[in-house]
Amino acid sequence: MSPSILDGKSIVFAGGGTGGHLLPGLAVAAELVSRGNCRISFVGTNRSVEQQIIARTGYEHIDLPVSPLNTAFRNPFRFFVNHFQAYWKGRSFLRATKPALVIGLGGMASVPVILEASRLKLPIMLLEQNIVCGKANHFLLGRADVICSSFPDTIWNRSQIETSQKPRVVVTGNPVRTEIRRLAESAPEITSRGKDGEFVILVLGGSQGAVSVNSAVIDMLKRSQDQLPETIRLVHQAGEKDFHRVEKAYERLVDAIPRLKVTVQPFFDELSDWYARANLVISRSGATTLAELACAGCPTILIPYPGSVNEHQLLNARYFEQHGAAAIVEQSSDSELTAGRLQDTVLKLLFDEGRRMQMAENMRPLALPAAASRVAEEVVSLISG
């Protein structure tokens, strides 16, 4: 490898808690490592999903005792004590590491680190995954030099951006890992998906799972058992907390529907093979998942999380729906109603290959597989000064 400006530099990624925040950071980290001999560190939370995701990369991981913002109302004393401790731990790490750049990934764990990075006058970049700027990034906007946005229509606090000479906003797309990027280069035709005649439905509730999505899918299958294809496989990411309930529910379903094949796990470390095989995806509408689905060209039913900040999951989903790449099933407080809506949509798409093919084709123009490379170029530019 020829000499690089990244050689010997330390780069800190701040934030996390979910795969939606972490996976874009990991994609950028891999791109930077491919360009130079740099030291990569992640400063985030102690959530098990985060530890699991980062453990297999070998990158340094520092966990901060941050609490979600909603705990500030239930237990304000604990919230502020945790964030005070997180600030000092993050401060000590930055002062010891002396990074060339700090990249905020979103989430509460990014806040104390970016605040200290700003105080130390370090170059700061923020990655914004969603179509609505998240709370942490919104708070930190004025401290960033560059924001890399996933959507061309991202909703910002324009006054906060326009009253300052920074940050500069660059539409890069949402960085995806190398194995996902390759799917954009060789996304299989919808007619070649599945295996041995199987109709594969991939169910994703995000890295932490989604109880409401899990229940809706299981209830939908119970209602539809006489209308399902002869050979069908459900590949279901259920989340750690709901995994055992979902596993038991599928055991009962397989007894009732012997032709049903099931692969269920709390979390899939690697989804690229399943993306390539999926005839249909049922998913929450987090931006990182959507970026991966676009690269894979998967026809998708989206169930936006109704409690997402500023309804960003619904707005993410509508962006894909407006481009003809996805169908939306809105989650109701009545679980039976949600299951019924999902059943109607699934059955329509099961037996309409033409529409699934069109959705797959409409997905592909939304893919920005070079996003990690574009973000890396912005990193190099910032470090170069």
C-alpha positions in Angstrom: 0.0 0.0 0.0 1.4 3.4 -1.0 1.8 6.1 1.7 -1.5 7.7 2.8 -2.4 10.7 4.8 -4.4 8.3 7.0 -1.2 6.4 8.1 -0.7 6.6 11.8 -3.9 8.6 12.3 -6.4 7.8 15.0 -10.1 8.1 14.0 -12.9 7.8 16.6 -16.5 6.9 15.8 -18.9 8.1 18.5 -22.4 6.8 19.0 -24.3 3.6 18.6 -26.7 1.5 20.6 -28.4 0.0 17.5 -27.2 -1.6 14.2 -28.8 1.4 12.4 -26.2 3.7 13.9 -23.2 1.3 14.0 -23.3 -0.5 10.6 -22.7 2.7 8.6 -19.8 3.5 10.9 -18.3 0.1 10.4 -18.7 0.4 6.6 -16.8 3.7 6.7 -14.2 2.3 9.1 -13.5 -0.6 6.7 -13.1 1.8 3.8 -10.6 4.0 5.8 -8.6 0.9 6.8 -8.4 -0.1 3.1 -6.9 3.4 2.3 -4.3 3.7 5.1 -2.8 2.3 8.3 -5.1 4.1 10.7 -6.3 3.3 14.2 -10.1 2.9 14.5 -12.0 3.2 17.8 -15.7 3.1 18.5 -17.1 4.9 21.6 -20.6 3.8 22.3 -22.9 2.0 24.7 -22.7 -1.3 26.6 -25.8 -2.8 24.8 -25.2 -6.4 24.0 -26.2 -5.9 20.3 -23.5 -3.3 20.0 -20.9 -5.5 21.6 -21.8 -8.4 19.4 -21.6 -6.3 16.2 -18.2 -4.7 17.0 -16.6 -7.8 18.6 -16.3 -9.6 15.3 -14.5 -6.6 13.7 -11.6 -6.4 16.1 -11.9 -2.6 16.5 -11.3 -1.0 19.9 -14.6 -0.4 21.7 -15.2 1.9 24.7 -18.6 1.8 26.3 -20.1 4.8 28.0 -22.8 4.7 30.7 -25.3 6.7 28.8 -29.1 6.4 29.2 -31.8 6.9 26.5 -33.3 10.3 26.4 -36.7 9.0 27.6 -35.2 8.0 30.9 -34.6 11.7 31.7 -38.3 12.0 32.6 -38.6 8.8 34.5 -35.3 9.1 36.4 -33.7 12.5 35.8 -31.1 12.0 38.5 -29.8 8.8 37.1 -29.9 10.2 33.5 -27.7 13.2 34.4 -25.3 11.2 36.6 -24.8 8.7 33.8 -24.2 11.4 31.2 -21.8 13.3 33.5 -19.8 10.0 33.9 -20.0 9.4 30.2 -18.7 12.9 29.4 -15.6 12.4 31.7 -14.9 8.9 30.3 -15.2 10.1 26.7 -13.1 13.2 27.6 -10.3 11.1 29.1 -10.3 8.8 26.0 -10.1 11.6 23.5 -7.3 13.3 25.4 -5.4 10.1 25.6 -6.1 9.1 22.0 -5.6 12.5 20.3 -7.6 11.6 17.2 -7.3 13.3 13.9 -11.1 13.2 13.4 -14.2 12.3 15.3 -17.2 10.9 13.5 -20.7 11.1 15.1 -23.0 8.2 14.3 -26.1 9.4 16.1 -27.6 8.2 19.4 -27.0 9.6 22.9 -23.5 8.1 23.2 -22.3 10.5 20.5 -23.2 13.6 22.5 -20.6 13.7 25.2 -17.8 12.7 22.8 -18.7 15.3 20.2 -19.1 18.0 22.8 -15.5 17.3 24.1 -14.2 17.0 20.5 -15.6 20.4 19.8 -14.0 21.8 23.0 -10.7 20.3 21.8 -11.2 21.9 18.4 -11.0 18.5 16.6 -12.4 18.1 13.1 -16.0 16.7 13.4 -18.2 14.8 11.0 -21.7 13.6 11.5 -23.5 10.8 9.7 -27.2 11.3 9.4 -29.0 8.1 8.3 -32.6 9.2 8.4 -34.7 11.5 6.3 -35.4 13.6 9.5 -32.3 14.7 11.5 -32.1 12.7 14.7 -32.2 14.4 18.1 -28.5 13.8 18.9 -27.4 15.1 15.5 -29.8 18.0 15.7 -28.3 19.1 19.0 -24.8 18.7 17.6 -25.3 20.3 14.2 -23.5 23.6 14.9 -20.4 21.8 16.2 -19.8 19.7 13.0 -17.6 20.6 10.1 -19.4 18.3 7.7 -22.6 16.3 7.7 -23.0 13.3 5.4 -26.6 12.8 4.6 -28.3 9.6 3.4 -31.2 11.3 1.6 -31.3 14.3 -0.7 -34.4 15.5 1.0 -33.3 15.2 4.6 -35.2 17.6 7.0 -32.8 19.8 9.0 -33.1 22.7 11.3 -32.2 25.0 8.4 -31.8 28.1 10.6 -29.2 26.3 12.7 -27.2 25.4 9.6 -27.6 28.6 7.7 -26.7 31.0 10.5 -23.2 29.4 10.7 -20.4 28.9 8.2 -20.6 25.2 9.1 -21.6 22.5 8.8 -21.3 21.7 5.1 -23.9 19.2 4.1 -23.0 16.5 1.6 -25.4 13.9 0.2 -23.3 10.7 0.3 -26.0 8.0 0.8 -26.0 5.7 3.8 -22.7 3.7 4.0 -23.2 -0.1 3.6 -20.7 -2.9 4.2 -18.7 -4.4 1.4 -20.7 -7.6 1.2 -23.9 -5.5 0.9 -22.4 -3.2 -1.7 -21.6 -6.2 -3.9 -25.3 -7.0 -4.0 -25.9 -3.8 -5.9 -23.4 -5.0 -8.5 -24.9 -8.4 -8.9 -28.5 -8.2 -7.5 -30.3 -11.3 -8.7 -33.5 -11.1 -10.7 -36.6 -11.7 -8.6 -37.4 -14.7 -10.7 -34.1 -16.4 -9.6 -34.6 -15.8 -5.9 -35.4 -18.6 -3.5 -33.9 -22.0 -3.6 -35.3 -25.4 -4.7 -38.6 -23.7 -5.4 -38.9 -22.1 -2.0 -40.6 -18.7 -1.5 -38.4 -16.9 1.0 -39.8 -14.2 3.2 -37.2 -12.3 5.2 -38.5 -10.6 8.4 -36.5 -7.8 10.0 -37.4 -5.8 13.1 -34.1 -4.0 13.3 -31.1 -5.0 15.2 -33.1 -5.1 18.5 -36.1 -6.9 17.0 -39.7 -5.6 17.2 -42.3 -7.4 19.2 -45.2 -5.9 17.3 -43.7 -6.9 13.9 -43.0 -10.4 15.3 -46.6 -10.8 16.5 -48.1 -9.4 13.3 -46.0 -11.9 11.1 -46.9 -14.9 13.3 -50.6 -13.9 13.3 -50.6 -13.3 9.6 -49.2 -16.9 9.0 -51.9 -18.4 11.2 -54.6 -16.6 9.2 -53.1 -17.5 5.9 -52.0 -21.1 6.3 -54.3 -22.4 3.6 -53.3 -19.7 1.1 -49.5 -20.0 1.4 -47.3 -21.4 -1.4 -46.5 -25.1 -1.4 -42.9 -24.5 -0.2 -42.3 -21.4 1.9 -39.4 -20.4 4.2 -39.6 -17.7 6.9 -36.2 -16.2 7.8 -36.9 -14.1 10.9 -34.6 -11.8 12.9 -36.6 -11.7 16.2 -34.4 -9.7 18.6 -32.9 -11.1 21.8 -35.8 -10.1 24.1 -38.5 -11.8 22.0 -36.5 -14.6 20.5 -37.7 -17.5 22.7 -41.4 -16.5 22.3 -41.1 -16.3 18.6 -39.2 -19.6 18.4 -41.9 -21.4 20.4 -44.6 -19.8 18.2 -42.9 -21.1 15.0 -42.6 -24.6 16.5 -46.4 -24.6 16.9 -46.9 -23.2 13.4 -44.7 -25.8 11.8 -46.7 -28.5 13.5 -49.8 -27.0 11.9 -48.2 -26.1 8.5 -45.6 -28.9 7.9 -44.5 -27.4 4.5 -43.4 -24.2 6.4 -39.6 -24.0 6.9 -38.3 -21.6 9.5 -34.9 -20.0 10.2 -35.2 -17.7 13.3 -32.4 -16.0 15.2 -32.1 -13.1 17.7 -29.8 -11.3 15.3 -28.1 -12.2 12.0 -24.4 -11.2 11.8 -24.6 -11.6 8.1 -27.7 -11.0 6.0 -26.3 -10.7 2.4 -27.1 -14.3 1.5 -30.6 -14.0 2.7 -31.1 -10.6 0.9 -30.0 -12.3 -2.3 -32.5 -15.2 -1.7 -35.5 -13.2 -0.4 -38.6 -13.1 -2.6 -40.2 -10.6 -0.2 -39.0 -8.7 2.9 -41.1 -7.5 5.8 -39.3 -4.9 7.8 -39.2 -1.9 10.0 -38.0 1.2 8.0 -34.8 2.2 9.7 -32.6 4.0 7.2 -29.7 1.5 7.4 -31.9 -1.4 6.6 -33.5 0.5 3.7 -30.0 1.2 2.3 -29.2 -2.5 2.4 -32.5 -3.5 0.9 -32.0 -1.0 -2.0 -28.6 -2.5 -2.7 -30.1 -6.0 -2.7 -33.1 -4.9 -4.8 -35.6 -6.6 -2.5 -39.3 -6.0 -2.9 -40.4 -4.9 0.6 -43.3 -4.4 2.9 -42.5 -1.7 5.5 -44.0 -1.5 9.0 -42.7 1.8 10.3 -42.2 2.0 14.1 -44.9 4.4 15.3 -42.8 5.7 18.2 -39.8 6.8 16.1 -38.6 10.3 16.7 -40.4 12.9 14.5 -42.0 9.9 12.7 -38.7 9.4 10.8 -39.5 5.7 10.1 -42.8 6.6 8.4 -41.1 9.4 6.4 -38.3 7.0 5.4 -40.9 4.5 4.3 -42.9 7.0 2.3 -39.8 8.0 0.4 -39.4 4.4 -0.8 -43.2 4.0 -1.4 -43.3 7.1 -3.5 -40.5 5.6 -5.7 -42.6 2.4 -6.1 -40.0 0.3 -4.2 -42.0 -0.7 -1.1 -45.5 -1.1 0.3 -46.4 0.4 3.7 -48.5 -1.4 6.4 -49.1 1.1 9.2 -49.0 -0.4 12.7 -52.2 -0.1 14.7 -52.7 -0.2 18.4 -55.0 -3.1 17.6 -52.7 -6.0 16.9 -55.4 -7.9 15.1 -55.9 -5.0 12.7 -52.1 -4.8 12.0 -52.1 -8.6 11.3 -55.1 -8.2 8.9 -53.4 -5.4 7.0 -50.2 -7.3 6.7 -52.1 -10.4 5.5 -53.8 -8.5 2.7 -50.6 -7.0 1.5 -48.5 -10.2 1.8 -51.1 -12.3 -0.1 -51.4 -9.7 -2.9 -47.6 -9.7 -3.4 -47.2 -13.5 -3.0 -49.2 -14.1 -6.1 -48.2 -11.0 -8.1 -44.7 -11.7 -9.4 -45.0 -8.8 -11.9 -45.4 -6.3 -9.1 -42.6 -7.8 -7.0 -40.3 -7.5 -10.1 -41.3 -3.9 -10.6 -40.7 -3.1 -6.9 -37.2 -4.7 -7.2 -36.4 -2.7 -10.2 -37.6 0.5 -8.5 -35.4 -0.3 -5.5 -32.1 -0.4 -7.4 -32.0 3.3 -8.4 -32.3 4.2 -4.7 -29.1 2.3 -3.9 -26.0 4.4 -3.3 -23.4 1.6 -2.9 -20.5 4.0 -3.1 -21.6 5.9 0.0 -18.7 4.6 2.3 -16.2 5.6 -0.3 -17.7 9.1 -0.6 -17.7 9.5 3.2 -14.0 8.4 3.3 -13.2 11.0 0.7 -14.7 13.7 3.0 -12.7 12.3 5.9 -9.5 12.6 4.0 -10.4 16.1 3.0 -11.1 17.1 6.6 -7.8 15.6 7.8 -5.9 17.3 5.0 -7.2 20.6 6.3 
